[in-house]
Amino acid sequence: MLRGMRKASSNWLGKIVMATVMGVLIVSFAVWGIADIFKGFGQSSLAKIGKTEISTDQFRQIYTEKLQQLGRSFGRPLTSEQARAFGLDRQVLQQTIAEAALDEEARRMGLAQSQEEAMRQIYSDPSFAGLGGKFDPARFQAAIRQFGYTEQRYLAERRRVGLRRQIAGTVSAGVEPPKVMIEALARFQNEQRSIEYVKLDAAQAGTIDPPSPEALAAYFEDRKTQFRAPEYRKLSFVVISPEEIGKWTEVSDEDAKKVFEQRRDQLGTPEKREVSQMFFPNEGEAQAARSRITSGTPFDDVAKERNLNLADVDLGMIAKSAIIDPAIADAAFSLASGEVSQPVQGRFGVALVKVGKIEPGVTPTYESVAGQVKKEIATERARAKVNEIQNKMEDERSGGANVVEASQKLGLTPVTIEAVDRSGRTPDGQPVANIPRGLDVVSQAFNSDVGVDNEPIQFAGGYVWYDVLGVTPSRERSLDEVRSQVEAKWREDQISSKLRAKATEMVQKIEQGSSLAAEAAAAGAKVETATGFRRDASLSGVPSAAITAAFRTPKDGVTQTPGAGGSEWIVLRVTGVTVPPVDMASEELKKLKDTLQRGLTDEQVAQYVTKIESEIGTSINQAAFAQVTGANN
């Protein structure tokens, strides 16, 4: 009963997963995300924006899913401590509040999106396309059901996101970065430096005598927390995803060939044509223009005479399926290269169509794509199987079975990890090897406890069930337990201290008139060079700290910086500074301008959202926020 209630109350979690895994609602700015905003949570409210309340449980699920997304991106779990260090807790809260504020503003302005438009977007969404490449109602229903949606609720959410985009797009319309800003950033970004440098390592540190027992004991006593044994947890989990189940599914050649025949055109490379189109008020004007074109007047010249933008006239090299208007598409793909069509009655008026270069399509053989087709069929079949297993797993868990028991009863293979710390490492310091890449089960386990009936994690289009089986508390280690580690750290600190003193002495002598080459020879090191690198350069053998230091130092200036690890130090002199001229027409500058424009757009919308929040009123329950993000632990 309780599991069923929790399951029903967690339906909104599918929004974030669908945005990132299925690509249903991909957008560039944070406030255009899809955090569902419920009402009426009262006593358990974490934040209130106008008349909208965000419950503590709701935000916990939003925050947990965001950490899981980032963990999948990084390829390793992200702990609550790391998330707070990066400021992710505040960012997620601000995003959730911003989405709620935009929803409030849409209601206040009386904005609405028709159900027909929302349906049109769904029908054209590739996430819901079946094996034939067209909208598949069964796949759509299975997808939204997997994340706890009804059809009407999903349509309502699509409309809400559409209204947020509409508001944000209106607010940011016309925003463009000033030319002086683009030029300044281009000069900063493209500035190049050259250096000569010397690496000082353990060889230049001289002899490091072993520490006395008393010195080592004192060193350890001052740094006990560095050598403390972390908390470990024993846990078990089982993964059920379309990819995993698809591995078990055998697809016959007969089934695969049927799908291949249905999708032959989509599996290959379609024919593409260079297409131009020009619209006219009526067929008479279109026919008169065609007569001029066939008599020798260039198509583009006629367009210019009619004050048409050539960018709108030229569709570029395009496949037939990418042309929105079927009548235009049929006309374009019935012409020979260089021909101009008769007037065509399209959706948006009467048009002339011209075809330039033609690139023939390529149709693959069954043998060349059999593996791909079979994998897609297996995955498609596996999606339905995931939902079936999910229901059976939930029934077993509701009956009191733990993850291992329920998995074995259903013929699944659970994984048990005897001991793992928050960073995903075993007691011997090695990463746990049998956790799928991107699965954040470790940090979830550290947010749970022994005996807790955990909600499944949504992962890779499926689910992960997990149990915490045991907890080994963190403890202080004795010196005898970590003596070798303490001695290694003590030696590293000694080397670093001596190298820093050596580097400081070298810099002083160079500033007094000596040369880097002379000081390098005296230290038994060699001079190396690096030329023409930018701030964002990654140079083999040159630590990033040296690149950063080079851009903080004037030409002919000398400086020092730590190298790789604690047993290397760098002394460098800047030998050259070059600022290339700014070419506003270059592709690099165009990309920089686009990046700046996105940043300014985001800032403009963020300011607008802040204004909304201040007008309608925003309050945050800081105690509940700290509880959700682990700040109280």
Helices and strands as residue ranges (DSSP letters): H 2-9, G 11-13, H 14-17, I 18-22, G 30-32, G 42-44, E 45-49, E 52-55, H 56-74, H 80-86, H 88-109, H 115-123, G 126-128, H 137-146, H 151-171, H 179-190, E 192-200, H 202-205, H 213-222, G 224-227, E 232-240, H 242-248, H 253-262, H 264-267, E 272-280, H 283-294, H 299-305, H 310-313, E 314-319, G 320-322, H 326-332, E 344-346, E 349-359, H 366-398, H 403-409, E 415-420, H 441-446, E 457-459, E 462-472, H 483-511, H 516-523, E 527-533, H 544-550, E 558-562, E 569-578, H 587-616, E 618-620, H 622-629
